[in-house]
Amino acid sequence: MSEQQNLTLLWDDTISIDEPSLSLLRSIGLSPLPVNIHTLDRIENEITGPAILHLSAESFASLDATIAFLGKLSFEVLSVLRVQPHQIELGMEAARCGFEDVIVEGIDSRKTWERVIEKAATTLLKQDSYVFVDETSQHLLALVERVGASEVNALMHGPTGSGKEVLARLAHDFSPRRGGPFIPVNCAALPETLAESLLFGHSKGAFTGATKNAVGFFEQAETGTLFLDEVGELPLPVQAKLLRALQEKEITPVGSPEPRSINTRILAATNRDLRQAIRIGSFREDLYFRLSTFRINVPPLRERTDDILPLANFFLMKYGDKSGEISVSPEALGKLLNYGWPGNVRELENLVLRLAVLCPDETVTLRDVERELRAGASEQKGSSAGFEKDIETLLHRYVMGDLIASGEKEES
């Protein structure tokens, strides 16, 4: 959720609101809608997207009655309670009971509602961006939220496909930099001869083919977050420049005589044991300590079993089954739970996508799941060696200039 969502503000019509207040609320991204709270279910179909419900404490006999009312609603809302100046203790109890915010009559202001939006955005981020049902995942989410709110560099360690980029995006969205860009970079996919230029930019004439100045990923992420995935794959010379960027908060584009200041936060991730890489000399120890100011371990999916079925449902909804037409047999659900998921969340997502395509209007059976698991494993096994060979060939041809030569031959 990197883009701010438009929030509907369901306004208890027993609370008076004037035109200046309406203008204020609209100017900060809220869409106020006065409602009779006792007929809310009738307008459920009119509510699209997330909503804040602003209730008056005086509309109910007690706080317990208010909470019971919220529990009976047939759609999700983020609740804000308005209390009178003499009801401060009631407001404190409401905050303890889970209300998103409490507003005291007569002292609400632009700053107050901006705070409400901020809290609502954080809550929606947790609900809508991903699935964190397993206790391990909930602890992980809480950690990412705290790290995100700070400005420290963080290094995520976990197997491929476990959701490290999703967590990095969440850390960005939880941070004060959420209004800036989030730039993900797969370091393993950077050609070694171009990695420095792609990260730090280059000046016109810096090398053959550099016909104009180019901005690198660091400057693209200015005021935001640069996510360096598979950072352990960076060549040692580039690691040295990355270390300087972290230490000095400045970069020097290839071919430029002058350094440039940067205001970019770095989040990094790896599936390698970087300490072992340090021991064999393929990764700088000083860079490791700069990147891992805070270390986040991302466990594989097999260690977060309570996430499996909610994730499967999440992906089923994502890929088109919002009507609930696809059902999954108990035997198929059991297979999902007991499978080891070597490809982690990415493998589960790919499986659900294939099932959504192949079984659009029917029940997914155990046979369907087993067939697609075998197909996925076969594709993965058959493609890895070929992929490495293709990359090696491509880079060799790139360095030797074969791509240009072959292109000229084809044109002639």
NUSE-114965 format. One record per residue (C-alpha): residue number from 0; y, x, z. Coordinates in steps of 0.25 Angstrom, whole numbers, plus 2048, in hexadecimal, padded with zeros to 3 digits. Example, Ala and Ser with C-alpha at 12.3 -4.5 7.8 and 13.67 -1.06 7.14 Angstrom:
<rs>
<r resi="0" north="7EE" east="831" up="81F"/>
<r resi="1" north="7FC" east="837" up="81D"/>
</rs>
This chain:
<rs>
<r resi="0" north="800" east="800" up="800"/>
<r resi="1" north="80B" east="80A" up="7FB"/>
<r resi="2" north="814" east="7FF" up="7F6"/>
<r resi="3" north="81B" east="7F6" up="800"/>
<r resi="4" north="815" east="7E8" up="800"/>
<r resi="5" north="81E" east="7DB" up="7FF"/>
<r resi="6" north="81C" east="7D4" up="80D"/>
<r resi="7" north="81D" east="7C5" up="80E"/>
<r resi="8" north="824" east="7C2" up="81C"/>
<r resi="9" north="81F" east="7B4" up="821"/>
<r resi="10" north="82A" east="7B0" up="82A"/>
<r resi="11" north="827" east="7A6" up="835"/>
<r resi="12" north="831" east="79B" up="831"/>
<r resi="13" north="834" east="798" up="840"/>
<r resi="14" north="83C" east="7A5" up="83F"/>
<r resi="15" north="84A" east="7A4" up="839"/>
<r resi="16" north="84E" east="7AD" up="82E"/>
<r resi="17" north="85B" east="7AF" up="827"/>
<r resi="18" north="85F" east="7B3" up="819"/>
<r resi="19" north="863" east="7C2" up="81D"/>
<r resi="20" north="856" east="7C3" up="824"/>
<r resi="21" north="84E" east="7BE" up="818"/>
<r resi="22" north="856" east="7C8" up="80F"/>
<r resi="23" north="853" east="7D4" up="819"/>
<r resi="24" north="844" east="7D1" up="819"/>
<r resi="25" north="844" east="7D0" up="80A"/>
<r resi="26" north="84B" east="7DD" up="808"/>
<r resi="27" north="841" east="7E5" up="810"/>
<r resi="28" north="835" east="7DF" up="808"/>
<r resi="29" north="831" east="7D2" up="80F"/>
<r resi="30" north="82F" east="7C5" up="809"/>
<r resi="31" north="833" east="7BB" up="814"/>
<r resi="32" north="82C" east="7AD" up="813"/>
<r resi="33" north="82F" east="7A3" up="81E"/>
<r resi="34" north="822" east="79B" up="822"/>
<r resi="35" north="81D" east="791" up="82B"/>
<r resi="36" north="813" east="799" up="833"/>
<r resi="37" north="80A" east="78E" up="836"/>
<r resi="38" north="807" east="78B" up="827"/>
<r resi="39" north="806" east="79A" up="823"/>
<r resi="40" north="7F8" east="798" up="81D"/>
<r resi="41" north="7FE" east="78E" up="812"/>
<r resi="42" north="806" east="79A" up="80C"/>
<r resi="43" north="7FB" east="7A4" up="80C"/>
<r resi="44" north="7F9" east="7A4" up="7FD"/>
<r resi="45" north="808" east="7A6" up="7FB"/>
<r resi="46" north="807" east="7B3" up="803"/>
<r resi="47" north="805" east="7BF" up="7FA"/>
<r resi="48" north="803" east="7CD" up="800"/>
<r resi="49" north="805" east="7D1" up="80F"/>
<r resi="50" north="80E" east="7C8" up="818"/>
<r resi="51" north="815" east="7CA" up="825"/>
<r resi="52" north="815" east="7BD" up="82E"/>
<r resi="53" north="822" east="7BC" up="837"/>
<r resi="54" north="81F" east="7B3" up="842"/>
<r resi="55" north="827" east="7AE" up="84E"/>
<r resi="56" north="821" east="7AF" up="85C"/>
<r resi="57" north="827" east="7A1" up="85F"/>
<r resi="58" north="81F" east="79B" up="854"/>
<r resi="59" north="813" east="79C" up="85D"/>
<r resi="60" north="80F" east="798" up="86B"/>
<r resi="61" north="80A" east="7A6" up="86F"/>
<r resi="62" north="807" east="7B4" up="869"/>
<r resi="63" north="7F8" east="7B0" up="869"/>
<r resi="64" north="7FB" east="7A4" up="861"/>
<r resi="65" north="803" east="7AD" up="857"/>
<r resi="66" north="7F7" east="7B7" up="856"/>
<r resi="67" north="7EE" east="7AB" up="854"/>
<r resi="68" north="7F6" east="7A6" up="849"/>
<r resi="69" north="7F6" east="7B3" up="841"/>
<r resi="70" north="7E7" east="7B4" up="843"/>
<r resi="71" north="7E5" east="7A7" up="83C"/>
<r resi="72" north="7ED" east="7AA" up="82F"/>
<r resi="73" north="7E5" east="7AB" up="823"/>
<r resi="74" north="7ED" east="7B7" up="81D"/>
<r resi="75" north="7F2" east="7C4" up="822"/>
<r resi="76" north="800" east="7C6" up="827"/>
<r resi="77" north="807" east="7D1" up="82F"/>
<r resi="78" north="80D" east="7CA" up="83B"/>
<r resi="79" north="81B" east="7CB" up="841"/>
<r resi="80" north="81F" east="7C4" up="84D"/>
<r resi="81" north="82E" east="7C0" up="850"/>
<r resi="82" north="831" east="7BE" up="85F"/>
<r resi="83" north="83D" east="7BA" up="867"/>
<r resi="84" north="845" east="7C4" up="870"/>
<r resi="85" north="83E" east="7BF" up="87C"/>
<r resi="86" north="830" east="7C0" up="876"/>
<r resi="87" north="830" east="7D0" up="876"/>
<r resi="88" north="823" east="7D0" up="87E"/>
<r resi="89" north="81C" east="7C6" up="874"/>
<r resi="90" north="820" east="7CF" up="869"/>
<r resi="91" north="81A" east="7DB" up="86F"/>
<r resi="92" north="80D" east="7D4" up="872"/>
<r resi="93" north="80D" east="7CF" up="863"/>
<r resi="94" north="80F" east="7DE" up="85E"/>
<r resi="95" north="803" east="7E1" up="867"/>
<r resi="96" north="7FB" east="7D6" up="861"/>
<r resi="97" north="7FD" east="7DB" up="853"/>
<r resi="98" north="809" east="7D5" up="84D"/>
<r resi="99" north="80F" east="7DE" up="842"/>
<r resi="100" north="81D" east="7DD" up="849"/>
<r resi="101" north="825" east="7D5" up="852"/>
<r resi="102" north="834" east="7D2" up="850"/>
<r resi="103" north="83D" east="7CD" up="85A"/>
<r resi="104" north="847" east="7C2" up="856"/>
<r resi="105" north="855" east="7C7" up="854"/>
<r resi="106" north="852" east="7D5" up="852"/>
<r resi="107" north="84A" east="7D6" up="845"/>
<r resi="108" north="851" east="7DE" up="83A"/>
<r resi="109" north="84E" east="7E6" up="82D"/>
<r resi="110" north="848" east="7F1" up="835"/>
<r resi="111" north="83F" east="7E7" up="83D"/>
<r resi="112" north="839" east="7E1" up="830"/>
<r resi="113" north="838" east="7EF" up="829"/>
<r resi="114" north="82F" east="7F3" up="835"/>
<r resi="115" north="827" east="7E6" up="833"/>
<r resi="116" north="825" east="7EA" up="824"/>
<r resi="117" north="821" east="7F8" up="828"/>
<r resi="118" north="816" east="7F3" up="832"/>
<r resi="119" north="812" east="7E9" up="828"/>
<r resi="120" north="810" east="7F3" up="81D"/>
<r resi="121" north="808" east="7FC" up="826"/>
<r resi="122" north="7FF" east="7F0" up="82A"/>
<r resi="123" north="7FD" east="7EC" up="81B"/>
<r resi="124" north="7FA" east="7FA" up="817"/>
<r resi="125" north="7EE" east="7FA" up="821"/>
<r resi="126" north="7E9" east="7ED" up="81C"/>
<r resi="127" north="7EB" east="7EE" up="80D"/>
<r resi="128" north="7EA" east="7FC" up="809"/>
<r resi="129" north="7DB" east="7FF" up="80D"/>
<r resi="130" north="7D0" east="7FB" up="816"/>
<r resi="131" north="7CF" east="801" up="824"/>
<r resi="132" north="7C5" east="7F9" up="82C"/>
<r resi="133" north="7BC" east="803" up="831"/>
<r resi="134" north="7C0" east="809" up="83F"/>
<r resi="135" north="7C1" east="817" up="839"/>
<r resi="136" north="7CA" east="812" up="82E"/>
<r resi="137" north="7D3" east="80B" up="837"/>
<r resi="138" north="7D5" east="818" up="83F"/>
<r resi="139" north="7D7" east="81F" up="832"/>
<r resi="140" north="7E2" east="815" up="82E"/>
<r resi="141" north="7E9" east="816" up="83B"/>
<r resi="142" north="7E9" east="825" up="83A"/>
<r resi="143" north="7EE" east="825" up="82B"/>
<r resi="144" north="7F9" east="81B" up="830"/>
<r resi="145" north="7FE" east="825" up="83B"/>
<r resi="146" north="7FD" east="831" up="832"/>
<r resi="147" north="804" east="829" up="827"/>
<r resi="148" north="810" east="826" up="830"/>
<r resi="149" north="812" east="834" up="832"/>
<r resi="150" north="817" east="83F" up="829"/>
<r resi="151" north="80B" east="849" up="82B"/>
<r resi="152" north="802" east="84E" up="820"/>
<r resi="153" north="7F4" east="849" up="821"/>
<r resi="154" north="7E7" east="84D" up="81B"/>
<r resi="155" north="7DC" east="843" up="818"/>
<r resi="156" north="7CE" east="848" up="818"/>
<r resi="157" north="7C2" east="83F" up="813"/>
<r resi="158" north="7B8" east="83D" up="807"/>
<r resi="159" north="7BC" east="839" up="7F9"/>
<r resi="160" north="7BE" east="82A" up="7F8"/>
<r resi="161" north="7C1" east="827" up="807"/>
<r resi="162" north="7CF" east="822" up="805"/>
<r resi="163" north="7D8" east="82E" up="808"/>
<r resi="164" north="7E2" east="82A" up="7FE"/>
<r resi="165" north="7E3" east="81C" up="803"/>
<r resi="166" north="7E5" east="822" up="811"/>
<r resi="167" north="7F0" east="82B" up="80C"/>
<r resi="168" north="7F7" east="81F" up="805"/>
<r resi="169" north="7F6" east="818" up="812"/>
<r resi="170" north="7FC" east="824" up="81A"/>
<r resi="171" north="808" east="824" up="80F"/>
<r resi="172" north="80A" east="815" up="811"/>
<r resi="173" north="80A" east="816" up="820"/>
<r resi="174" north="814" east="822" up="81F"/>
<r resi="175" north="823" east="822" up="81F"/>
<r resi="176" north="822" east="827" up="810"/>
<r resi="177" north="81B" east="81A" up="80C"/>
<r resi="178" north="827" east="817" up="803"/>
<r resi="179" north="825" east="824" up="7FB"/>
<r resi="180" north="81A" east="827" up="7F1"/>
<r resi="181" north="80B" east="82A" up="7F4"/>
<r resi="182" north="806" east="834" up="7EA"/>
<r resi="183" north="7F7" east="837" up="7EB"/>
<r resi="184" north="7F2" east="843" up="7E4"/>
<r resi="185" north="7E3" east="847" up="7E2"/>
<r resi="186" north="7E4" east="856" up="7E3"/>
<r resi="187" north="7D6" east="858" up="7DE"/>
<r resi="188" north="7DB" east="852" up="7D1"/>
<r resi="189" north="7E6" east="85C" up="7CF"/>
<r resi="190" north="7E4" east="866" up="7C4"/>
<r resi="191" north="7E5" east="874" up="7CB"/>
<r resi="192" north="7EF" east="879" up="7C1"/>
<r resi="193" north="7F8" east="86D" up="7C3"/>
<r resi="194" north="7F6" east="86A" up="7D1"/>
<r resi="195" north="803" east="871" up="7D6"/>
<r resi="196" north="80C" east="86B" up="7CB"/>
<r resi="197" north="806" east="85D" up="7CE"/>
<r resi="198" north="809" east="85E" up="7DD"/>
<r resi="199" north="816" east="865" up="7DD"/>
<r resi="200" north="81C" east="863" up="7CF"/>
<r resi="201" north="821" east="86D" up="7C5"/>
<r resi="202" north="82D" east="871" up="7BE"/>
<r resi="203" north="82F" east="870" up="7AF"/>
<r resi="204" north="82A" east="87D" up="7A8"/>
<r resi="205" north="821" east="880" up="7B4"/>
<r resi="206" north="815" east="882" up="7AC"/>
<r resi="207" north="810" east="87E" up="79D"/>
<r resi="208" north="812" east="870" up="79B"/>
<r resi="209" north="81C" east="86D" up="7A6"/>
<r resi="210" north="827" east="867" up="79E"/>
<r resi="211" north="82E" east="860" up="7A9"/>
<r resi="212" north="830" east="860" up="7B8"/>
<r resi="213" north="824" east="859" up="7BF"/>
<r resi="214" north="824" east="853" up="7CD"/>
<r resi="215" north="817" east="855" up="7D5"/>
<r resi="216" north="810" east="84C" up="7DF"/>
<r resi="217" north="818" east="852" up="7EB"/>
<r resi="218" north="825" east="84D" up="7E5"/>
<r resi="219" north="81F" east="840" up="7E0"/>
<r resi="220" north="81B" east="83D" up="7EF"/>
<r resi="221" north="829" east="840" up="7F4"/>
<r resi="222" north="82C" east="837" up="800"/>
<r resi="223" north="81E" east="833" up="800"/>
<r resi="224" north="810" east="838" up="801"/>
<r resi="225" north="808" east="841" up="7F9"/>
<r resi="226" north="7F9" east="840" up="7FB"/>
<r resi="227" north="7F1" east="84C" up="7F7"/>
<r resi="228" north="7E2" east="847" up="7F5"/>
<r resi="229" north="7D7" east="852" up="7F5"/>
<r resi="230" north="7E1" east="85C" up="7F9"/>
<r resi="231" north="7D6" east="866" up="7FB"/>
<r resi="232" north="7D5" east="868" up="7EC"/>
<r resi="233" north="7E3" east="86E" up="7EA"/>
<r resi="234" north="7E3" east="87C" up="7E5"/>
<r resi="235" north="7E7" east="887" up="7EF"/>
<r resi="236" north="7F5" east="88A" up="7E8"/>
<r resi="237" north="7F8" east="87B" up="7E8"/>
<r resi="238" north="7F4" east="87B" up="7F7"/>
<r resi="239" north="7FF" east="886" up="7FA"/>
<r resi="240" north="80A" east="87E" up="7F3"/>
<r resi="241" north="805" east="871" up="7FA"/>
<r resi="242" north="806" east="878" up="808"/>
<r resi="243" north="814" east="87D" up="805"/>
<r resi="244" north="818" east="86E" up="801"/>
<r resi="245" north="813" east="86A" up="80E"/>
<r resi="246" north="819" east="875" up="816"/>
<r resi="247" north="827" east="875" up="810"/>
<r resi="248" north="828" east="867" up="80A"/>
<r resi="249" north="82C" east="86C" up="7FD"/>
<r resi="250" north="825" east="86F" up="7F0"/>
<r resi="251" north="828" east="878" up="7E4"/>
<r resi="252" north="824" east="872" up="7D6"/>
<r resi="253" north="81D" east="87B" up="7CD"/>
<r resi="254" north="827" east="884" up="7C5"/>
<r resi="255" north="832" east="880" up="7CE"/>
<r resi="256" north="83A" east="88B" up="7D6"/>
<r resi="257" north="83F" east="881" up="7E0"/>
<r resi="258" north="837" east="879" up="7EB"/>
<r resi="259" north="839" east="86A" up="7ED"/>
<r resi="260" north="839" east="863" up="7FA"/>
<r resi="261" north="82F" east="858" up="7FC"/>
<r resi="262" north="82E" east="84C" up="805"/>
<r resi="263" north="81F" east="849" up="803"/>
<r resi="264" north="814" east="846" up="80D"/>
<r resi="265" north="807" east="84C" up="80A"/>
<r resi="266" north="7F9" east="845" up="80D"/>
<r resi="267" north="7ED" east="84C" up="809"/>
<r resi="268" north="7DE" east="849" up="808"/>
<r resi="269" north="7D1" east="850" up="805"/>
<r resi="270" north="7C2" east="84E" up="805"/>
<r resi="271" north="7C0" east="85D" up="807"/>
<r resi="272" north="7BE" east="865" up="814"/>
<r resi="273" north="7CB" east="86C" up="813"/>
<r resi="274" north="7C8" east="875" up="81E"/>
<r resi="275" north="7BC" east="87A" up="816"/>
<r resi="276" north="7C5" east="87C" up="80A"/>
<r resi="277" north="7CE" east="885" up="813"/>
<r resi="278" north="7C2" east="88D" up="817"/>
<r resi="279" north="7BE" east="890" up="809"/>
<r resi="280" north="7CD" east="892" up="805"/>
<r resi="281" north="7CF" east="886" up="7FB"/>
<r resi="282" north="7D9" east="87F" up="804"/>
<r resi="283" north="7E5" east="885" up="80C"/>
<r resi="284" north="7E4" east="884" up="81B"/>
<r resi="285" north="7F3" east="883" up="81D"/>
<r resi="286" north="7F4" east="877" up="813"/>
<r resi="287" north="7E8" east="870" up="81A"/>
<r resi="288" north="7F0" east="870" up="827"/>
<r resi="289" north="7FD" east="86B" up="820"/>
<r resi="290" north="7F5" east="860" up="81A"/>
<r resi="291" north="7ED" east="85C" up="826"/>
<r resi="292" north="7F8" east="85A" up="830"/>
<r resi="293" north="7F0" east="84D" up="832"/>
<r resi="294" north="7E2" east="84C" up="82E"/>
<r resi="295" north="7DB" east="83E" up="82A"/>
<r resi="296" north="7CC" east="83D" up="829"/>
<r resi="297" north="7C8" east="832" up="81F"/>
<r resi="298" north="7BA" east="82E" up="822"/>
<r resi="299" north="7B0" east="82A" up="816"/>
<r resi="300" north="7AD" east="81B" up="814"/>
<r resi="301" north="79F" east="81C" up="81A"/>
<r resi="302" north="7A6" east="81F" up="828"/>
<r resi="303" north="7AF" east="813" up="826"/>
<r resi="304" north="7A4" east="808" up="824"/>
<r resi="305" north="7AD" east="7FD" up="829"/>
<r resi="306" north="7B6" east="7FF" up="81D"/>
<r resi="307" north="7AC" east="7FE" up="812"/>
<r resi="308" north="7AB" east="7EF" up="811"/>
<r resi="309" north="7BA" east="7EC" up="813"/>
<r resi="310" north="7BD" east="7F7" up="809"/>
<r resi="311" north="7B3" east="7F0" up="7FF"/>
<r resi="312" north="7BA" east="7E3" up="801"/>
<r resi="313" north="7C8" east="7EA" up="7FF"/>
<r resi="314" north="7C4" east="7F0" up="7F2"/>
<r resi="315" north="7BD" east="7E3" up="7EE"/>
<r resi="316" north="7CB" east="7DC" up="7F0"/>
<r resi="317" north="7D2" east="7E8" up="7E9"/>
<r resi="318" north="7CA" east="7E7" up="7DD"/>
<r resi="319" north="7CB" east="7D8" up="7DA"/>
<r resi="320" north="7C3" east="7D0" up="7E3"/>
<r resi="321" north="7CE" east="7C9" up="7EB"/>
<r resi="322" north="7C8" east="7BB" up="7E8"/>
<r resi="323" north="7BB" east="7C0" up="7F0"/>
<r resi="324" north="7B2" east="7BC" up="7E5"/>
<r resi="325" north="7AA" east="7C9" up="7E7"/>
<r resi="326" north="7A0" east="7C8" up="7F2"/>
<r resi="327" north="797" east="7D4" up="7F7"/>
<r resi="328" north="789" east="7D1" up="7FC"/>
<r resi="329" north="786" east="7D5" up="80B"/>
<r resi="330" north="77C" east="7E0" up="805"/>
<r resi="331" north="787" east="7E6" up="7FC"/>
<r resi="332" north="790" east="7E6" up="808"/>
<r resi="333" north="785" east="7ED" up="810"/>
<r resi="334" north="783" east="7F8" up="805"/>
<r resi="335" north="792" east="7FA" up="805"/>
<r resi="336" north="792" east="7FD" up="814"/>
<r resi="337" north="786" east="806" up="814"/>
<r resi="338" north="789" east="80E" up="808"/>
<r resi="339" north="78E" east="81C" up="80B"/>
<r resi="340" north="79B" east="81C" up="802"/>
<r resi="341" north="79B" east="82B" up="7FD"/>
<r resi="342" north="7A7" east="827" up="7F5"/>
<r resi="343" north="7AE" east="820" up="800"/>
<r resi="344" north="7B8" east="815" up="7FE"/>
<r resi="345" north="7BA" east="819" up="7F0"/>
<r resi="346" north="7AC" east="817" up="7ED"/>
<r resi="347" north="7AC" east="809" up="7F4"/>
<r resi="348" north="7B9" east="805" up="7EC"/>
<r resi="349" north="7B2" east="809" up="7DF"/>
<r resi="350" north="7A6" east="801" up="7E3"/>
<r resi="351" north="7AD" east="7F5" up="7E6"/>
<r resi="352" north="7B5" east="7F6" up="7D9"/>
<r resi="353" north="7A9" east="7F6" up="7D1"/>
<r resi="354" north="7A3" east="7EB" up="7D8"/>
<r resi="355" north="7AF" east="7E2" up="7D6"/>
<r resi="356" north="7AE" east="7E5" up="7C7"/>
<r resi="357" north="79F" east="7E2" up="7C6"/>
<r resi="358" north="79E" east="7D7" up="7D0"/>
<r resi="359" north="7AB" east="7CF" up="7CE"/>
<r resi="360" north="7A6" east="7C1" up="7D2"/>
<r resi="361" north="799" east="7C3" up="7D9"/>
<r resi="362" north="792" east="7C9" up="7E6"/>
<r resi="363" north="791" east="7D8" up="7E7"/>
<r resi="364" north="783" east="7DB" up="7EA"/>
<r resi="365" north="77C" east="7E7" up="7F0"/>
<r resi="366" north="777" east="7EA" up="7E2"/>
<r resi="367" north="785" east="7EA" up="7DD"/>
<r resi="368" north="789" east="7F4" up="7E8"/>
<r resi="369" north="77E" east="7FD" up="7E6"/>
<r resi="370" north="77F" east="7FD" up="7D7"/>
<r resi="371" north="78E" east="801" up="7D8"/>
<r resi="372" north="78C" east="80B" up="7E3"/>
<r resi="373" north="781" east="812" up="7DA"/>
<r resi="374" north="78B" east="812" up="7CE"/>
<r resi="375" north="796" east="817" up="7D6"/>
<r resi="376" north="78E" east="823" up="7DB"/>
<r resi="377" north="789" east="826" up="7CD"/>
<r resi="378" north="797" east="826" up="7C8"/>
<r resi="379" north="79C" east="82F" up="7D3"/>
<r resi="380" north="790" east="839" up="7D1"/>
<r resi="381" north="791" east="83A" up="7C2"/>
<r resi="382" north="7A0" east="83B" up="7C2"/>
<r resi="383" north="7A3" east="846" up="7CC"/>
<r resi="384" north="79D" east="852" up="7C5"/>
<r resi="385" north="7A3" east="84D" up="7B7"/>
<r resi="386" north="7B1" east="84B" up="7BE"/>
<r resi="387" north="7B1" east="859" up="7C3"/>
<r resi="388" north="7AD" east="85F" up="7B6"/>
<r resi="389" north="7B7" east="856" up="7AE"/>
<r resi="390" north="7C2" east="85B" up="7B8"/>
<r resi="391" north="7BE" east="86A" up="7B6"/>
<r resi="392" north="7BE" east="868" up="7A7"/>
<r resi="393" north="7CB" east="861" up="7A7"/>
<r resi="394" north="7D2" east="86B" up="7AF"/>
<r resi="395" north="7CC" east="877" up="7A7"/>
<r resi="396" north="7D1" east="870" up="79A"/>
<r resi="397" north="7DF" east="86E" up="7A1"/>
<r resi="398" north="7E1" east="87C" up="7A5"/>
<r resi="399" north="7DC" east="882" up="797"/>
<r resi="400" north="7E5" east="878" up="78F"/>
<r resi="401" north="7D9" east="871" up="789"/>
<r resi="402" north="7DF" east="863" up="78B"/>
<r resi="403" north="7EB" east="866" up="783"/>
<r resi="404" north="7E3" east="86D" up="778"/>
<r resi="405" north="7D9" east="862" up="777"/>
<r resi="406" north="7E5" east="858" up="777"/>
<r resi="407" north="7EB" east="85F" up="76B"/>
<r resi="408" north="7DE" east="860" up="763"/>
<r resi="409" north="7DC" east="851" up="765"/>
<r resi="410" north="7EA" east="84E" up="760"/>
<r resi="411" north="7E8" east="856" up="754"/>
</rs>
